[in-house]
Amino acid sequence: MGDASRVGEARRHAAHAAAQLGLSDTEAGRLALVVTELGTNLLRHAREGQLLIAVRPAHSDIEVLAIDEGPGIRDLAQAMSDGFTTRSSPGTGLGAVKRLASEFDIHSAVPHGTVCLARVRRQAGTATPAAAGRGEFEVGAVCVPIPGELACGDAWGAALDAGGVTAIVADGLGHGPEAAKPSRRAVDAFAQAPLGELRGIVETVHLELKATRGAAVCVVRWAGAEDTLRCAGAGNVAVRVVSGVFDRSMATQHGTAGLQIRRPEESALALPAHALVIVHSDGVATRWDTQHLLPVLGRDPAVVAAVLLRHYSRKRDDATVVVVRRRN
């Protein structure tokens, strides 16, 4: 958010997203105010601010994530008071954002910065909670291109059903539009049969990517009936499980889907209570310290993903973080 024109750009993008999802005029107006308020806050108060806007058709909502690298909010309770603002603003501060949003979460740490999440949901024709994936598990993610690119060479997807959750992260070789093609094809292939055997999913993706430059791919499954994470993949996509007292990584085999892989192997890891499953591309440093995640272990998974991205993005590649947890 380098200048005031970027706030207007974000608002126009949000209006397009609202039309795409079919928000009512009232809902689109709420979304516009949320985007304007969060964008203005980034412009006036933050360092290295990002405003991410995503349409989530399965949830009938639009998600807005404001991420910055400081200075943080010293008195969050005061800042959340409806009407509080340090300067004149289009709305009435973070309190108004919370009131306007269908879902809201915020985390701030001095001097590291603030992550604010707001979702505006379509009410007319909204799917039931079960149909929208609001079951036993919840998934949050961030997926951003390398600075200067419009197309992201990473892609991700998740399938939630009564049996649990299965997720995929694909990282196309390189970056830009040509890297985006294999990663999107990988997710499309996954979406055709996401509940199959993990090794079979990886083999299917490998065959689908034969005519592309290839991608690193990882598929994980957490079944609701057991506290075990299963994983299969090829290439440099990281899988890590953390809780307040647990920190363990899972390895995938070498290779590149679409180019050359060995016969996929499936690994398993017993999960602790209150586990977070984190899958990320190599646009995020592999060796990261859990200290920055400890304050947000119980928060919305999208907030966790944003905090990890903020602290450990390499900023020289596309970056994706997917976070899975049992719903509180």
ChimeraX attribute file (.defattr): number of C-alpha atoms within 10 A of each C-alpha:
attribute: neighborCount
match mode: 1-to-1
recipient: residues
	/A:1	21
	/A:2	13
	/A:3	11
	/A:4	12
	/A:5	10
	/A:6	15
	/A:7	22
	/A:8	16
	/A:9	14
	/A:10	19
	/A:11	20
	/A:12	14
	/A:13	16
	/A:14	25
	/A:15	18
	/A:16	13
	/A:17	20
	/A:18	24
	/A:19	13
	/A:20	11
	/A:21	18
	/A:22	18
	/A:23	22
	/A:24	14
	/A:25	11
	/A:26	9
	/A:27	19
	/A:28	23
	/A:29	16
	/A:30	19
	/A:31	29
	/A:32	20
	/A:33	20
	/A:34	28
	/A:35	28
	/A:36	22
	/A:37	21
	/A:38	25
	/A:39	25
	/A:40	22
	/A:41	22
	/A:42	25
	/A:43	19
	/A:44	16
	/A:45	14
	/A:46	21
	/A:47	18
	/A:48	14
	/A:49	23
	/A:50	20
	/A:51	19
	/A:52	17
	/A:53	20
	/A:54	16
	/A:55	18
	/A:56	15
	/A:57	16
	/A:58	12
	/A:59	19
	/A:60	21
	/A:61	23
	/A:62	24
	/A:63	23
	/A:64	23
	/A:65	25
	/A:66	22
	/A:67	27
	/A:68	26
	/A:69	22
	/A:70	20
	/A:71	16
	/A:72	20
	/A:73	19
	/A:74	12
	/A:75	10
	/A:76	14
	/A:77	9
	/A:78	14
	/A:79	16
	/A:80	18
	/A:81	15
	/A:82	16
	/A:83	14
	/A:84	17
	/A:85	17
	/A:86	10
	/A:87	10
	/A:88	9
	/A:89	15
	/A:90	12
	/A:91	19
	/A:92	18
	/A:93	24
	/A:94	24
	/A:95	18
	/A:96	19
	/A:97	27
	/A:98	21
	/A:99	14
	/A:100	19
	/A:101	22
	/A:102	19
	/A:103	16
	/A:104	18
	/A:105	16
	/A:106	19
	/A:107	19
	/A:108	23
	/A:109	17
	/A:110	13
	/A:111	12
	/A:112	18
	/A:113	22
	/A:114	25
	/A:115	26
	/A:116	22
	/A:117	23
	/A:118	25
	/A:119	25
	/A:120	24
	/A:121	23
	/A:122	21
	/A:123	14
	/A:124	10
	/A:125	8
	/A:126	15
	/A:127	15
	/A:128	10
	/A:129	10
	/A:130	13
	/A:131	13
	/A:132	16
	/A:133	20
	/A:134	16
	/A:135	17
	/A:136	17
	/A:137	19
	/A:138	20
	/A:139	24
	/A:140	18
	/A:141	21
	/A:142	25
	/A:143	23
	/A:144	21
	/A:145	21
	/A:146	20
	/A:147	11
	/A:148	7
	/A:149	14
	/A:150	11
	/A:151	17
	/A:152	26
	/A:153	30
	/A:154	36
	/A:155	29
	/A:156	27
	/A:157	20
	/A:158	22
	/A:159	17
	/A:160	24
	/A:161	18
	/A:162	13
	/A:163	15
	/A:164	19
	/A:165	25
	/A:166	24
	/A:167	25
	/A:168	28
	/A:169	30
	/A:170	33
	/A:171	34
	/A:172	30
	/A:173	20
	/A:174	16
	/A:175	19
	/A:176	20
	/A:177	14
	/A:178	17
	/A:179	23
	/A:180	24
	/A:181	22
	/A:182	31
	/A:183	30
	/A:184	23
	/A:185	20
	/A:186	33
	/A:187	22
	/A:188	17
	/A:189	19
	/A:190	25
	/A:191	16
	/A:192	10
	/A:193	13
	/A:194	23
	/A:195	18
	/A:196	11
	/A:197	12
	/A:198	24
	/A:199	17
	/A:200	16
	/A:201	24
	/A:202	26
	/A:203	17
	/A:204	17
	/A:205	26
	/A:206	26
	/A:207	14
	/A:208	18
	/A:209	22
	/A:210	14
	/A:211	11
	/A:212	18
	/A:213	18
	/A:214	29
	/A:215	34
	/A:216	26
	/A:217	32
	/A:218	29
	/A:219	28
	/A:220	24
	/A:221	26
	/A:222	24
	/A:223	18
	/A:224	15
	/A:225	9
	/A:226	11
	/A:227	14
	/A:228	15
	/A:229	18
	/A:230	18
	/A:231	24
	/A:232	25
	/A:233	35
	/A:234	26
	/A:235	21
	/A:236	23
	/A:237	26
	/A:238	22
	/A:239	22
	/A:240	16
	/A:241	21
	/A:242	21
	/A:243	19
	/A:244	16
	/A:245	10
	/A:246	14
	/A:247	14
	/A:248	12
	/A:249	15
	/A:250	16
	/A:251	17
	/A:252	22
	/A:253	18
	/A:254	15
	/A:255	18
	/A:256	23
	/A:257	33
	/A:258	23
	/A:259	15
	/A:260	13
	/A:261	17
	/A:262	12
	/A:263	12
	/A:264	18
	/A:265	15
	/A:266	16
	/A:267	15
	/A:268	14
	/A:269	14
	/A:270	11
	/A:271	19
	/A:272	16
	/A:273	13
	/A:274	17
	/A:275	20
	/A:276	23
	/A:277	24
	/A:278	24
	/A:279	26
	/A:280	31
	/A:281	30
	/A:282	20
	/A:283	25
	/A:284	24
	/A:285	17
	/A:286	18
	/A:287	7
	/A:288	12
	/A:289	12
	/A:290	15
	/A:291	9
	/A:292	15
	/A:293	20
	/A:294	14
	/A:295	14
	/A:296	17
	/A:297	19
	/A:298	17
	/A:299	15
	/A:300	22
	/A:301	26
	/A:302	24
	/A:303	28
	/A:304	29
	/A:305	25
	/A:306	29
	/A:307	26
	/A:308	22
	/A:309	24
	/A:310	22
	/A:311	17
	/A:312	17
	/A:313	22
	/A:314	16
	/A:315	16
	/A:316	12
	/A:317	22
	/A:318	29
	/A:319	26
	/A:320	29
	/A:321	30
	/A:322	26
	/A:323	24
	/A:324	27
	/A:325	22
	/A:326	19
	/A:327	14
	/A:328	10
